[in-house]
Amino acid sequence: MGGNHGGLTAVAKGVESDHIAGMDDTPPPARPEAVDDWLEDEDDFAAPPETEEEEQRRLAWEAEMIAEAEAELAAGYYVDGDEVLAWLKSVGTDNELPPPPVGRR
């Protein structure tokens, strides 16, 4: 289950629009000029277009991952949405939480 990352495919249950509505509306700080300069040159770092074969492999992999996630949901596996949000908010802080546990109904 969960592919090669050793965990359940990311599925947030219980993430409702009130979570989004409660998010901070404070605009982010201005980007440093170095970031703006890099973004202007971003095309210099763009990946080359996919070949037909690469696209087919990617689409097959995506279909496999979707089927795996659907099977996990059908088997009753889930991760609580509130716990996912708390974990995501903690990432990169001094009090980073461990990833939330996988539950089963």
N, CA, C and O atoms as a GROMACS GRO file, in nm:
protein
  420
    1MET      N    1   0.084  -0.117   0.000
    1MET     CA    2   0.000   0.000   0.000
    1MET      C    3   0.088   0.122   0.000
    1MET      O    4   0.191   0.124   0.067
    2GLY      N    5   0.049   0.226  -0.074
    2GLY     CA    6   0.120   0.352  -0.072
    2GLY      C    7   0.243   0.358  -0.160
    2GLY      O    8   0.322   0.452  -0.150
    3GLY      N    9   0.261   0.262  -0.246
    3GLY     CA   10   0.373   0.269  -0.339
    3GLY      C   11   0.506   0.259  -0.267
    3GLY      O   12   0.513   0.201  -0.158
    4ASN      N   13   0.611   0.313  -0.326
    4ASN     CA   14   0.744   0.298  -0.271
    4ASN      C   15   0.776   0.400  -0.163
    4ASN      O   16   0.889   0.402  -0.113
    5HIS      N   17   0.682   0.484  -0.125
    5HIS     CA   18   0.709   0.583  -0.022
    5HIS      C   19   0.675   0.531   0.116
    5HIS      O   20   0.690   0.604   0.214
    6GLY      N   21   0.630   0.405   0.127
    6GLY     CA   22   0.610   0.342   0.255
    6GLY      C   23   0.489   0.391   0.333
    6GLY      O   24   0.477   0.360   0.451
    7GLY      N   25   0.402   0.465   0.273
    7GLY     CA   26   0.285   0.514   0.346
    7GLY      C   27   0.164   0.518   0.257
    7GLY      O   28   0.172   0.488   0.138
    8LEU      N   29   0.055   0.554   0.314
    8LEU     CA   30  -0.070   0.561   0.241
    8LEU      C   31  -0.066   0.674   0.140
    8LEU      O   32  -0.009   0.780   0.166
    9THR      N   33  -0.125   0.652   0.026
    9THR     CA   34  -0.138   0.758  -0.072
    9THR      C   35  -0.209   0.874  -0.005
    9THR      O   36  -0.307   0.854   0.066
   10ALA      N   37  -0.161   0.996  -0.026
   10ALA     CA   38  -0.215   1.113   0.044
   10ALA      C   39  -0.362   1.134   0.010
   10ALA      O   40  -0.398   1.162  -0.105
   11VAL      N   41  -0.447   1.120   0.111
   11VAL     CA   42  -0.589   1.144   0.097
   11VAL      C   43  -0.634   1.218   0.222
   11VAL      O   44  -0.625   1.164   0.332
   12ALA      N   45  -0.682   1.339   0.206
   12ALA     CA   46  -0.727   1.417   0.322
   12ALA      C   47  -0.878   1.407   0.331
   12ALA      O   48  -0.949   1.448   0.240
   13LYS      N   49  -0.925   1.352   0.440
   13LYS     CA   50  -1.069   1.340   0.463
   13LYS      C   51  -1.107   1.449   0.563
   13LYS      O   52  -1.037   1.470   0.662
   14GLY      N   53  -1.216   1.516   0.538
   14GLY     CA   54  -1.263   1.617   0.631
   14GLY      C   55  -1.210   1.755   0.603
   14GLY      O   56  -1.233   1.846   0.683
   15VAL      N   57  -1.141   1.775   0.493
   15VAL     CA   58  -1.094   1.908   0.459
   15VAL      C   59  -1.210   1.980   0.391
   15VAL      O   60  -1.243   1.952   0.276
   16GLU      N   61  -1.269   2.071   0.462
   16GLU     CA   62  -1.388   2.140   0.414
   16GLU      C   63  -1.355   2.284   0.380
   16GLU      O   64  -1.246   2.333   0.411
   17SER      N   65  -1.448   2.351   0.318
   17SER     CA   66  -1.425   2.489   0.277
   17SER      C   67  -1.402   2.581   0.396
   17SER      O   68  -1.338   2.685   0.381
   18ASP      N   69  -1.453   2.544   0.518
   18ASP     CA   70  -1.429   2.630   0.633
   18ASP      C   71  -1.281   2.633   0.670
   18ASP      O   72  -1.234   2.732   0.728
   19HIS      N   73  -1.208   2.526   0.638
   19HIS     CA   74  -1.063   2.528   0.662
   19HIS      C   75  -0.997   2.631   0.572
   19HIS      O   76  -0.908   2.705   0.613
   20ILE      N   77  -1.042   2.635   0.448
   20ILE     CA   78  -0.985   2.730   0.353
   20ILE      C   79  -1.026   2.872   0.392
   20ILE      O   80  -0.944   2.964   0.387
   21ALA      N   81  -1.153   2.888   0.430
   21ALA     CA   82  -1.202   3.021   0.468
   21ALA      C   83  -1.128   3.075   0.589
   21ALA      O   84  -1.112   3.196   0.604
   22GLY      N   85  -1.082   2.986   0.678
   22GLY     CA   86  -1.014   3.029   0.800
   22GLY      C   87  -0.867   3.060   0.780
   22GLY      O   88  -0.799   3.097   0.876
   23MET      N   89  -0.817   3.045   0.660
   23MET     CA   90  -0.675   3.070   0.635
   23MET      C   91  -0.645   3.219   0.644
   23MET      O   92  -0.732   3.303   0.618
   24ASP      N   93  -0.525   3.249   0.678
   24ASP     CA   94  -0.480   3.387   0.692
   24ASP      C   95  -0.482   3.456   0.556
   24ASP      O   96  -0.431   3.402   0.458
   25ASP      N   97  -0.540   3.577   0.551
   25ASP     CA   98  -0.547   3.652   0.426
   25ASP      C   99  -0.430   3.748   0.408
   25ASP      O  100  -0.426   3.824   0.311
   26THR      N  101  -0.334   3.745   0.501
   26THR     CA  102  -0.220   3.835   0.492
   26THR      C  103  -0.141   3.804   0.366
   26THR      O  104  -0.105   3.690   0.342
   27PRO      N  105  -0.115   3.907   0.284
   27PRO     CA  106  -0.036   3.881   0.162
   27PRO      C  107   0.106   3.842   0.198
   27PRO      O  108   0.159   3.886   0.300
   28PRO      N  109   0.169   3.760   0.116
   28PRO     CA  110   0.307   3.720   0.143
   28PRO      C  111   0.401   3.840   0.126
   28PRO      O  112   0.368   3.937   0.058
   29PRO      N  113   0.518   3.832   0.189
   29PRO     CA  114   0.613   3.942   0.172
   29PRO      C  115   0.661   3.949   0.026
   29PRO      O  116   0.652   3.852  -0.048
   30ALA      N  117   0.712   4.065  -0.012
   30ALA     CA  118   0.762   4.083  -0.148
   30ALA      C  119   0.880   3.988  -0.171
   30ALA      O  120   0.959   3.962  -0.080
   31ARG      N  121   0.892   3.938  -0.293
   31ARG     CA  122   1.003   3.850  -0.327
   31ARG      C  123   1.130   3.933  -0.341
   31ARG      O  124   1.127   4.046  -0.388
   32PRO      N  125   1.242   3.874  -0.300
   32PRO     CA  126   1.370   3.942  -0.323
   32PRO      C  127   1.396   3.953  -0.473
   32PRO      O  128   1.346   3.872  -0.552
   33GLU      N  129   1.474   4.053  -0.513
   33GLU     CA  130   1.504   4.073  -0.655
   33GLU      C  131   1.569   3.951  -0.717
   33GLU      O  132   1.546   3.921  -0.835
   34ALA      N  133   1.650   3.879  -0.639
   34ALA     CA  134   1.717   3.761  -0.693
   34ALA      C  135   1.615   3.657  -0.740
   34ALA      O  136   1.636   3.590  -0.841
   35VAL      N  137   1.505   3.645  -0.667
   35VAL     CA  138   1.401   3.549  -0.707
   35VAL      C  139   1.335   3.598  -0.834
   35VAL      O  140   1.312   3.519  -0.926
   36ASP      N  141   1.304   3.728  -0.842
   36ASP     CA  142   1.245   3.782  -0.964
   36ASP      C  143   1.337   3.761  -1.083
   36ASP      O  144   1.291   3.725  -1.192
   37ASP      N  145   1.466   3.783  -1.063
   37ASP     CA  146   1.562   3.762  -1.172
   37ASP      C  147   1.562   3.616  -1.215
   37ASP      O  148   1.566   3.586  -1.335
   38TRP      N  149   1.559   3.524  -1.118
   38TRP     CA  150   1.558   3.382  -1.152
   38TRP      C  151   1.432   3.346  -1.228
   38TRP      O  152   1.436   3.272  -1.326
   39LEU      N  153   1.316   3.399  -1.182
   39LEU     CA  154   1.190   3.368  -1.248
   39LEU      C  155   1.190   3.416  -1.393
   39LEU      O  156   1.132   3.351  -1.480
   40GLU      N  157   1.254   3.530  -1.419
   40GLU     CA  158   1.262   3.580  -1.556
   40GLU      C  159   1.340   3.483  -1.645
   40GLU      O  160   1.312   3.471  -1.764
   41ASP      N  161   1.439   3.415  -1.586
   41ASP     CA  162   1.523   3.322  -1.660
   41ASP      C  163   1.474   3.178  -1.648
   41ASP      O  164   1.544   3.085  -1.688
   42GLU      N  165   1.356   3.160  -1.593
   42GLU     CA  166   1.304   3.026  -1.566
   42GLU      C  167   1.302   2.937  -1.690
   42GLU      O  168   1.327   2.817  -1.680
   43ASP      N  169   1.272   2.993  -1.805
   43ASP     CA  170   1.267   2.912  -1.926
   43ASP      C  171   1.400   2.847  -1.957
   43ASP      O  172   1.406   2.744  -2.025
   44ASP      N  173   1.509   2.907  -1.908
   44ASP     CA  174   1.641   2.848  -1.929
   44ASP      C  175   1.652   2.712  -1.858
   44ASP      O  176   1.736   2.630  -1.895
   45PHE      N  177   1.567   2.690  -1.755
   45PHE     CA  178   1.575   2.568  -1.675
   45PHE      C  179   1.459   2.474  -1.702
   45PHE      O  180   1.447   2.371  -1.635
   46ALA      N  181   1.375   2.504  -1.797
   46ALA     CA  182   1.257   2.422  -1.825
   46ALA      C  183   1.299   2.284  -1.875
   46ALA      O  184   1.395   2.270  -1.950
   47ALA      N  185   1.224   2.184  -1.832
   47ALA     CA  186   1.249   2.047  -1.878
   47ALA      C  187   1.213   2.038  -2.026
   47ALA      O  188   1.121   2.106  -2.072
   48PRO      N  189   1.282   1.956  -2.099
   48PRO     CA  190   1.248   1.938  -2.241
   48PRO      C  191   1.111   1.874  -2.252
   48PRO      O  192   1.068   1.805  -2.159
   49PRO      N  193   1.042   1.894  -2.362
   49PRO     CA  194   0.910   1.832  -2.378
   49PRO      C  195   0.921   1.679  -2.375
   49PRO      O  196   1.023   1.622  -2.412
   50GLU      N  197   0.813   1.615  -2.329
   50GLU     CA  198   0.810   1.469  -2.323
   50GLU      C  199   0.804   1.410  -2.463
   50GLU      O  200   0.741   1.466  -2.554
   51THR      N  201   0.869   1.298  -2.479
   51THR     CA  202   0.850   1.222  -2.602
   51THR      C  203   0.717   1.148  -2.588
   51THR      O  204   0.661   1.141  -2.478
   52GLU      N  205   0.667   1.093  -2.695
   52GLU     CA  206   0.542   1.015  -2.690
   52GLU      C  207   0.557   0.898  -2.593
   52GLU      O  208   0.465   0.869  -2.516
   53GLU      N  209   0.672   0.831  -2.597
   53GLU     CA  210   0.697   0.717  -2.508
   53GLU      C  211   0.699   0.760  -2.362
   53GLU      O  212   0.641   0.693  -2.277
   54GLU      N  213   0.765   0.874  -2.332
   54GLU     CA  214   0.770   0.924  -2.195
   54GLU      C  215   0.630   0.962  -2.146
   54GLU      O  216   0.594   0.935  -2.031
   55GLU      N  217   0.552   1.023  -2.233
   55GLU     CA  218   0.417   1.061  -2.195
   55GLU      C  219   0.333   0.937  -2.163
   55GLU      O  220   0.258   0.936  -2.066
   56GLN      N  221   0.345   0.833  -2.245
   56GLN     CA  222   0.270   0.711  -2.222
   56GLN      C  223   0.310   0.645  -2.090
   56GLN      O  224   0.225   0.595  -2.017
   57ARG      N  225   0.441   0.644  -2.060
   57ARG     CA  226   0.488   0.587  -1.932
   57ARG      C  227   0.433   0.668  -1.815
   57ARG      O  228   0.389   0.611  -1.715
   58ARG      N  229   0.436   0.802  -1.826
   58ARG     CA  230   0.386   0.888  -1.719
   58ARG      C  231   0.237   0.866  -1.699
   58ARG      O  232   0.191   0.854  -1.586
   59LEU      N  233   0.161   0.861  -1.808
   59LEU     CA  234   0.016   0.841  -1.796
   59LEU      C  235  -0.016   0.705  -1.735
   59LEU      O  236  -0.110   0.694  -1.657
   60ALA      N  237   0.060   0.602  -1.770
   60ALA     CA  238   0.039   0.469  -1.712
   60ALA      C  239   0.069   0.472  -1.562
   60ALA      O  240  -0.005   0.414  -1.483
   61TRP      N  241   0.178   0.540  -1.523
   61TRP     CA  242   0.213   0.552  -1.382
   61TRP      C  243   0.104   0.627  -1.306
   61TRP      O  244   0.066   0.587  -1.196
   62GLU      N  245   0.053   0.738  -1.364
   62GLU     CA  246  -0.053   0.814  -1.299
   62GLU      C  247  -0.178   0.728  -1.281
   62GLU      O  248  -0.241   0.732  -1.175
   63ALA      N  249  -0.215   0.652  -1.382
   63ALA     CA  250  -0.332   0.565  -1.373
   63ALA      C  251  -0.313   0.460  -1.264
   63ALA      O  252  -0.406   0.428  -1.190
   64GLU      N  253  -0.192   0.407  -1.253
   64GLU     CA  254  -0.160   0.308  -1.150
   64GLU      C  255  -0.173   0.369  -1.010
   64GLU      O  256  -0.229   0.307  -0.920
   65MET      N  257  -0.122   0.491  -0.993
   65MET     CA  258  -0.129   0.557  -0.863
   65MET      C  259  -0.274   0.590  -0.825
   65MET      O  260  -0.312   0.578  -0.708
   66ILE      N  261  -0.354   0.632  -0.922
   66ILE     CA  262  -0.496   0.662  -0.896
   66ILE      C  263  -0.568   0.534  -0.856
   66ILE      O  264  -0.647   0.534  -0.761
   67ALA      N  265  -0.543   0.424  -0.927
   67ALA     CA  266  -0.607   0.296  -0.894
   67ALA      C  267  -0.566   0.251  -0.754
   67ALA      O  268  -0.648   0.199  -0.679
   68GLU      N  269  -0.439   0.271  -0.718
   68GLU     CA  270  -0.391   0.234  -0.585
   68GLU      C  271  -0.462   0.317  -0.477
   68GLU      O  272  -0.504   0.262  -0.375
   69ALA      N  273  -0.475   0.446  -0.500
   69ALA     CA  274  -0.544   0.532  -0.404
   69ALA      C  275  -0.691   0.493  -0.389
   69ALA      O  276  -0.744   0.490  -0.278
   70GLU      N  277  -0.756   0.463  -0.501
   70GLU     CA  278  -0.896   0.422  -0.496
   70GLU      C  279  -0.912   0.290  -0.421
   70GLU      O  280  -1.009   0.273  -0.347
   71ALA      N  281  -0.818   0.197  -0.438
   71ALA     CA  282  -0.823   0.069  -0.366
   71ALA      C  283  -0.804   0.092  -0.216
   71ALA      O  284  -0.869   0.027  -0.134
   72GLU      N  285  -0.714   0.183  -0.179
   72GLU     CA  286  -0.693   0.213  -0.038
   72GLU      C  287  -0.818   0.274   0.025
   72GLU      O  288  -0.855   0.240   0.138
   73LEU      N  289  -0.883   0.363  -0.048
   73LEU     CA  290  -1.008   0.420   0.002
   73LEU      C  291  -1.115   0.314   0.016
   73LEU      O  292  -1.186   0.310   0.117
   74ALA      N  293  -1.127   0.228  -0.083
   74ALA     CA  294  -1.228   0.121  -0.079
   74ALA      C  295  -1.201   0.025   0.037
   74ALA      O  296  -1.294  -0.032   0.093
   75ALA      N  297  -1.074   0.007   0.073
   75ALA     CA  298  -1.038  -0.080   0.185
   75ALA      C  299  -1.058  -0.012   0.320
   75ALA      O  300  -1.041  -0.074   0.424
   76GLY      N  301  -1.094   0.117   0.317
   76GLY     CA  302  -1.123   0.189   0.441
   76GLY      C  303  -1.008   0.267   0.500
   76GLY      O  304  -1.020   0.319   0.611
   77TYR      N  305  -0.897   0.276   0.430
   77TYR     CA  306  -0.783   0.352   0.481
   77TYR      C  307  -0.807   0.501   0.462
   77TYR      O  308  -0.861   0.544   0.360
   78TYR      N  309  -0.766   0.580   0.561
   78TYR     CA  310  -0.781   0.724   0.552
   78TYR      C  311  -0.679   0.792   0.644
   78TYR      O  312  -0.618   0.728   0.730
   79VAL      N  313  -0.662   0.922   0.626
   79VAL     CA  314  -0.584   1.007   0.715
   79VAL      C  315  -0.674   1.125   0.748
   79VAL      O  316  -0.730   1.188   0.658
   80ASP      N  317  -0.689   1.156   0.876
   80ASP     CA  318  -0.778   1.263   0.920
   80ASP      C  319  -0.732   1.397   0.864
   80ASP      O  320  -0.615   1.434   0.877
   81GLY      N  321  -0.824   1.470   0.803
   81GLY     CA  322  -0.792   1.598   0.740
   81GLY      C  323  -0.740   1.702   0.836
   81GLY      O  324  -0.648   1.776   0.803
   82ASP      N  325  -0.798   1.709   0.958
   82ASP     CA  326  -0.751   1.807   1.057
   82ASP      C  327  -0.608   1.777   1.099
   82ASP      O  328  -0.528   1.868   1.119
   83GLU      N  329  -0.576   1.648   1.113
   83GLU     CA  330  -0.440   1.610   1.150
   83GLU      C  331  -0.342   1.641   1.036
   83GLU      O  332  -0.228   1.682   1.062
   84VAL      N  333  -0.386   1.624   0.912
   84VAL     CA  334  -0.300   1.658   0.797
   84VAL      C  335  -0.271   1.808   0.797
   84VAL      O  336  -0.157   1.850   0.779
   85LEU      N  337  -0.376   1.889   0.818
   85LEU     CA  338  -0.357   2.034   0.819
   85LEU      C  339  -0.262   2.077   0.932
   85LEU      O  340  -0.175   2.161   0.910
   86ALA      N  341  -0.280   2.021   1.051
   86ALA     CA  342  -0.191   2.054   1.163
   86ALA      C  343  -0.047   2.017   1.130
   86ALA      O  344   0.046   2.093   1.158
   87TRP      N  345  -0.029   1.900   1.070
   87TRP     CA  346   0.105   1.855   1.033
   87TRP      C  347   0.166   1.948   0.929
   87TRP      O  348   0.281   1.990   0.942
   88LEU      N  349   0.088   1.981   0.823
   88LEU     CA  350   0.140   2.068   0.718
   88LEU      C  351   0.179   2.205   0.772
   88LEU      O  352   0.281   2.261   0.732
   89LYS      N  353   0.097   2.259   0.863
   89LYS     CA  354   0.129   2.389   0.922
   89LYS      C  355   0.256   2.383   1.006
   89LYS      O  356   0.323   2.485   1.024
   90SER      N  357   0.290   2.266   1.058
   90SER     CA  358   0.407   2.254   1.145
   90SER      C  359   0.537   2.230   1.068
   90SER      O  360   0.646   2.249   1.122
   91VAL      N  361   0.527   2.188   0.942
   91VAL     CA  362   0.646   2.155   0.864
   91VAL      C  363   0.736   2.277   0.853
   91VAL      O  364   0.692   2.386   0.815
   92GLY      N  365   0.862   2.257   0.887
   92GLY     CA  366   0.961   2.365   0.878
   92GLY      C  367   0.966   2.454   1.001
   92GLY      O  368   1.045   2.549   1.005
   93THR      N  369   0.883   2.425   1.102
   93THR     CA  370   0.886   2.503   1.225
   93THR      C  371   0.973   2.432   1.328
   93THR      O  372   1.019   2.320   1.305
   94ASP      N  373   0.996   2.499   1.441
   94ASP     CA  374   1.073   2.437   1.549
   94ASP      C  375   0.996   2.324   1.616
   94ASP      O  376   1.054   2.240   1.685
   95ASN      N  377   0.864   2.322   1.598
   95ASN     CA  378   0.779   2.220   1.661
   95ASN      C  379   0.711   2.133   1.555
   95ASN      O  380   0.590   2.110   1.561
   96GLU      N  381   0.791   2.085   1.460
   96GLU     CA  382   0.734   2.005   1.351
   96GLU      C  383   0.675   1.875   1.405
   96GLU      O  384   0.738   1.804   1.482
   97LEU      N  385   0.553   1.847   1.362
   97LEU     CA  386   0.483   1.726   1.404
   97LEU      C  387   0.519   1.610   1.312
   97LEU      O  388   0.558   1.632   1.198
   98PRO      N  389   0.507   1.487   1.361
   98PRO     CA  390   0.526   1.372   1.273
   98PRO      C  391   0.406   1.362   1.178
   98PRO      O  392   0.299   1.414   1.210
   99PRO      N  393   0.423   1.295   1.065
   99PRO     CA  394   0.307   1.277   0.975
   99PRO      C  395   0.194   1.207   1.051
   99PRO      O  396   0.219   1.124   1.137
  100PRO      N  397   0.070   1.242   1.019
  100PRO     CA  398  -0.042   1.180   1.091
  100PRO      C  399  -0.053   1.031   1.059
  100PRO      O  400  -0.013   0.986   0.952
  101PRO      N  401  -0.109   0.956   1.153
  101PRO     CA  402  -0.120   0.812   1.131
  101PRO      C  403  -0.231   0.778   1.031
  101PRO      O  404  -0.325   0.855   1.012
  102VAL      N  405  -0.218   0.664   0.970
  102VAL     CA  406  -0.319   0.613   0.880
  102VAL      C  407  -0.423   0.540   0.964
  102VAL      O  408  -0.389   0.457   1.048
  103GLY      N  409  -0.550   0.573   0.942
  103GLY     CA  410  -0.658   0.505   1.011
  103GLY      C  411  -0.728   0.408   0.918
  103GLY      O  412  -0.704   0.406   0.797
  104ARG      N  413  -0.814   0.328   0.976
  104ARG     CA  414  -0.891   0.235   0.893
  104ARG      C  415  -1.032   0.226   0.950
  104ARG      O  416  -1.049   0.206   1.071
  105ARG      N  417  -1.129   0.239   0.865
  105ARG     CA  418  -1.271   0.230   0.907
  105ARG      C  419  -1.316   0.088   0.903
  105ARG      O  420  -1.432   0.059   0.934
   0.00000   0.00000   0.00000
